Amino acid sequence: MTKIKNICCIGAGYVGGPTMAVIAQKCPEIKVTVVDINAERIAAWQTDELPIYEPGLLEVVKEARGRNLFFSTDIDKAIEESEMIFMSVNTPTKTYGVGKGRAADLKFIELSARKIAEISKSDKIVVEKSTLPVRTAQSIKAILGEQSNGVKYQVLSNPEFLAEGTAVTDLHNPDRVLIGGDQTPEGLEAIEALTSVYAHWVPRERIIQTRLWSSELSKLTANAFLAQRISSINSISALCEVTGADVDEVAYAIGTDTRIGSKFLKSSVGFGGSCFQKDILNLVYLCEYFNLPEVAAYWDQVIIMNDYQKRRFAQNIIHSLFNTVSGKKIGMLGWAFKKDTNDTRESAAIYVSDFLLEDLAQVSVYDPQVPAASMYSDLNYLQTRPAAENKQMLEVCKDPYEALKDAHAVAIITEWDEFKTLDWERIYRDMQKPAFIFDGRNLLDHENLRKIGFKVKAIGKGEE
């Protein structure tokens, strides 16, 4: 069996960085080098101000960094020295050409494969770590085979199942590790080589070995199923609000059914992050490509419901504030798509803000981890209005009390724990009256807020 002594990871983002840090921590005899063309990002990984926020990550990085964990922009050297190469680059939804708005953009995967083929002088195990459409490995094999120069490659699929905010815990104690590869003697040997890396800390019964295509499709399917549950409970939240039911009580009641389970039944403004929407759109595109229109329409509805939930939340704010928010200050708590991360990709805050700004609101935002530059970049990407207008209409505050002072309403977008312990009596005194709270995460003590004087409207809660 191939003995892995050197690992290279192409891509120092939310997946590559934490995954390689934990591998280096748990496998001190293996040299792990994370490479990226972004010199600023690589420099940040070598400081105590990491480019991504993840609880517990800094401690893991500091334990292994300089010992057997290294960050570099010298991609060629890292590829040449390694026996195993992880491809952990961005695979966003295409914004152009065939498959625009649905298919995964694989240009960074292709560029990485071409770089590996160009540099490699010895046999390599190439591991897909990015979320990819099924049969992408076939394209990677074709690229590597064109320039093999006698070098032999084995391509494996090893999708990540991390949840941002708990990535380190998920890596230390995963539900499962999935490794797919060719069912040939060489492919099975490569699978076992990667299995032996994870087996340093993961029980072998949790390491699932499959065919290559099954592994690639399993990742898309897992995310689609989880997102489907969120959209399902969010659809019921709308019904709860008009009937006087309580979505939390409904979720608890159905979650106690062991056939259903309680996870991912928390109603909210809508799901965000780098995976769910991108992967479902990719799944829809694949179904359309293989002429399965009914299947495509089924999964497309999950996205439609998620967009509806974000739009409905913003419309409820406008409707409650006497059908106009023009010139009114809306204080927004949270911009990250979930707590304990600084990732804003597909965050509900972006779209809720955009809806409110379209109605000429003045939006004032506080998030403990997301910098102002990211917020403006997120809004500007939508191209709804000029960047100068976004800068003028969206105020980013470094203090939650500043964000809410003189506001007509508060919108809770991210479930940061610190929002629970704010001085809400002080906030009420400093707000315009009537003072509204729109709790998109059902995070706060609504009964106490009403005693203070707030008008509380929460996702999935009927009028009281």
N, C-alpha and C positions, 0 to 999 in steps of 0.2 A: 504494500500500500504506500502511496505517496506520503512522505513525511513533510508536513507543512512547517517551515521555519520562518518564512517571510510572507506577510500578507500586505497587499496594496489595496487601498479603497479609493476609487475615483469619485470624488464628491464629498464635501465637508459640511453638508447641511443637516437637517433635522433627523435624518435617518443615519447617514454615514458616520457623523460625529459620535453620537451616543453609542451606536452599535459597536464601532471599533474601539471606543474607550472601554467598554465592558469586556470585549474579547481580550484586549490587552491586559486589563486588570486580572482576568481569570486565567489567562494563559501567559504567564510571565516569560516562558521560554520562546514565545513567538514574537518576532519583531513586526509591529503593525505601523504602517505608514499611511496617513490620510493625505491625499493630494487634491488640489483644486486650482483652477486658473485664477480664482479670485484671491489676490495677494492680501487684501485687507482682511478677508475672512480667515485665512490661514494665520495671519499675524494675531488676530483676536483669540484663536484657539491656543495660542502660546502665552496668554496672559490669564489673569483671574477674572477678566471681563469677557466671558465667552460670548460668541456671536448669537447663541440661542439661550433662552432661559428654560431650565428644566430642573426641578428640585432634585438635589443630590448629585447632579452631574459634575459640578466643579470638583467635588471630593473624589469622584472616580477618576477624573482626568488628572488631578494632581498626584494621585497615587501612582499612575503609570507613566505620566508624561516625562520624557527624558530617560526613562528606564527602558521601556520597550514600546512606547507610544510616541510617534513623531508626526508632525504636521509640516507639509512642504509644498512648494509650487513646482518642484522638480519632478514632473510627472514621468518623464522618460526613465530616470534612474529608478524610481520606485517600481515601475512596471518591469524593468529589466531584472531587478533583484528578486522579484517575488515568484512564488510557485502558485499562489492563489490571488486572483484579482476580483474584488467586489466592484460592481458597477452600481453606484448609488447617486446617479445624476437626476436632474429634474425631468419629469415627463408631463408637462402641462397639457391642457386641452388645446388642440390646434385652433389658431385664430385666422387661418388662411386656407385656401385651396380645398382639395377633396377631404371631406370629413370635418370641415370647419365647424367649431362649436361642439363637437362630439368626440371625434377620434383623438387618441393620444398623439402628441407631437414627439416623435422618436428621434429627432435630429441629434440630440445630445448623446443618446445611446449609440447611434450610428457613428458619431465622431469618436466616441470612446472606443468602440470596437476597431475602428480604423487605426487609431493610435496604438492600441494593443498589438494589432497585426504588424504595424510598421516597426515597432520597437523590439518585440519579443524575439529572443534567440534560443529560448529553451521552452519545453512544454509547459502549458499553463492550464489551470482550472479557472474558468471565468464564471463568476457568480452574478446572476441577475438579482439585485437587491431592490431596485426601483420597482414600483408597481407598473406592470406592463400588460398589454393585451395578449391573449393566448396566441401562441405560435411565433412570438417575437424572437424566441431563441433560434428559430429557423433562419431568420434574417441575420442574426449575429453569427451563426455558423457559416453562412454564405460569405460574409465579409471576411471572417477570419480565414476561411479556406482559400479565398482568392490569393492571399498573400502569405501563405503558410511558410514558404521557404523551408519545408521539412519540419516545422514546428507543429506539434500535435496539441489540439485544444479539446477540452471537455467543457460543455456549457451546462451549468446548473441553475435552477430557479430556487431561490431562497427568500420568499417574500417576507416583508416585515409585518408584524401585527401589533405595533406599538400604539398606545394612546398617548398623545401629547399631554404633558402634565404629570404622567405616571410612567414615562418611558424607561427610566432607570429601574424602577420596580418591575416593570414588564420584562425587561431584559434579564434581570437577576432571577426572576421566577416566572418564566413564560408558561402559558397554558399549553403551548405546543411550539415546536420548531418544525417547519415544513421544508423539506429538501426534495426537489424533483430533478431527475436526470434521465439520460438514455438508459434503457435496460440492456445494455451491452456489458461485457466484462469491464471495458474501460470506463463506461459510464457509472457502473455500480462501484468501481474502485474510487472514482471521484466523489460519489455520494458519501462513501464511507470516510474519505479524507475530511470532508466538511463536517460530517457527523462527529468525528473524533475531536474536532475543535470545540463544538458545543458541549460534548460529553464531559468536558472539564468541570462543568457545573450544572448541566441540565440532565436529569435522569433519562436514560436511553428510551424508556417507554413513552416519553413525551416528544421524542424526535421521530417525526413521521416521514417516511421515505416513499415517494410516489414517482409516477411517470412525469416527464417534463411538462406536458401540456396540462395535466391535472393540477400541478402546483401553480402554474401561471393563472389558470382559471379560478382556482380556489380563493386567491386573494381578492379578485374582483367580486366574486360571489359573496364572500364574507362581508365586505364593506356594503354591498348592495342589500344584504339581509338586515344589517344593523341600521342602515339609513331608512330602510322600509319600515322598521319598527318605530323610529322617531316620527316619520311622516304619518304613520297610522295613528299614533296617539295625538299628534298635533291636529289631525283632521277631527278627532273626537273632541279636542279642546274647543274648537269653534262651536260644536254642538252643545257642549257643556255651558258655554257662556250664554247662549240664547234660551236654554231650558232651565237654568238655575242649578245645574249639577256642578260637582266639584271634580275636576279632572284628576287630582291627586287621589281622591277616594276611588274613582273608577279604576285608575292605574293600579292602585294597591289591591283592589278586589280581583282584577283579572291576573295580576302578577303572582298571586298566591296559588294560582292554578299551575301545577308543576309542568303541565304540557306547554305552558306559555313562558313562565318565569318572569322575574321582575326587572331584569336589566334592559336598558335603553327604552324605558317607558316613561321617562321624565319629559313632560311637555315643556316647550321653550319657544323662543322666537324663531327657531329653525336651526338646523345643523350647518356647521361650517367646517373649515379645515381644508387640508390639502388633498384629502383622499376621497371622501364620500361622493361629492358631486362629480369630481373628475372621473372616478371609477365607474359610476353609474352611467354617465354620458358615454364612456368608452364601451360599456356593456351594451348600451342601446345601439351604438354604431356597429358593433360586431353583429348584433342580431339583425340589423338592417342589411348589413353586407352579406350575410349568409341567408338572406331572404326569409327571415322570421319576423314579419311585421307585427304580429299579435304579441310576441314576446317583447319586442322593442317597445311597443305602446304600453305594456304593463309596467316595465321599469321606468319609462319616461314619466309616468304619473307620479313616481316618488319625487322627482325633481320639481314637477309642477306644483305638488302640494307644499314642498319646502319653500318655493318662491312665493306661493300664496300666503304662507304663514308670516313671512317677513313683511310682505306688503300689507297684510291685514293688521299687523301690530302698528305700523306707521299710520294707517288709516284710522285706527281706533284713537290714536293720540289726536289726530286732526279733528275727528268727529267730536271727541269729548271736550276739546277746547273751542267749542262753539263754531265748529266747521271752518276755522281759520287759525293758522299759526304764523301768518305773515307778521314779521317784526317781533314775534314772541321768542323768548329764550327757552330752549329745551335743554335741560341738563342731562347729559348722558353718562352713565357710569359703566365703563368697560368698553374696550375696542377689540381686544384679543377674542378669538372665536370661542375660547373656553378659559377657565382659570388655570393658573400655574404654567402658562406658556406666553411667549411674546409673539406667537404666530398669529397673523391676521388674515391669512388666506381664506377667502369666501366667508369671512365673518359677517354675521347678521348686522353688526353695527354699520358696516359700509353701506348696505342697501337701505337700512332704516334711515340713516343720515341723509342719503341721497334723496329718498322720498320726501323727507321733511324740508330739505333745502330747496327742492323743486317747488314747495309751497311757501318759499321765502322765509322759513324759520331761521333763527339764529341758534345754532347748535354749539353747545359748550361741553367738551369731553374731558373726562379724567380716566386714565388707565395706569395702574402702577408699574407696568412693564413695557408698554408700547410707546416709542418715541413719536414726537409730532411728525417727523419726516415720513414715517411709515403711514400715518393716518392720511396725510395729504397725498402721498403717492397712491394709496388705495383708492381714494376718491377720484384723483386725476385719471386713473386707469379706466374708469367708467366712461370718461369723455362726455359726461352729461353737460358740463359747463366749463368755461375756461378756468385754468388753474388759479388765476388771480382771484376769481370769484370764490372758489373753494377756500382760499386763504382768508378771504374777507369774512365769509359767512360761517366758517367752522373755527371755533376757538379751542385750542388745546391747553388745558390747565394742569398744573403740577400739584394741585390740591383739590380734593373732592368738594370742600366747602366753597372754594372759589368757583368751581364749575356749576354749583347749584344756587349760588347767591342770586337773588332777584329772578330766578327762573319761574316760569309758569307751570312747568311739569318736570318730573324726573323719570327717565327711562332706564331701567336696569337691563343691561344687555349681557354682561359677563358676570358669572357667579363668583367673583372674588370674595373670599371670606371676610375681608376687611369692611365690606359694605354693610355687613350685618351689625357691626359694632360702631357705626357712625353715630354721632349725636343728632338723632333725628328731630329732637325738640328744637335744637338750634337751627337746623336746616329749615324747619317749618316756619320759624320766626323770620328767617331771611328770605323766604320765597314770596312770590306774588300770590294773592288769594283770589279764587280758591286754589289751593295747592294740590296738584295731582301727582300720584305715583303710578307709573305703568310698569309693573313687575313682570318682565319677560322671562324670569327664571324661577318665579315663586320662591324667592330667596329670603324675603323679609317676614317679620311678624306683623301680619296685616291687621290683626285685632288691635294691637298696641298703636299702630300708625293711625288707625281710625280714631282712637281715643285722643291722640294728639291733635287731630283735626284734618288729616289728609283725606283726600278722596282717592281710594285705592282701586285700581283696575288691574287684575292679574290674568295672565294667560290661563284659560280653561276654568275660570271661576265665575259662576253666575252672579248677577247683581244681588247685593244684600240690602 
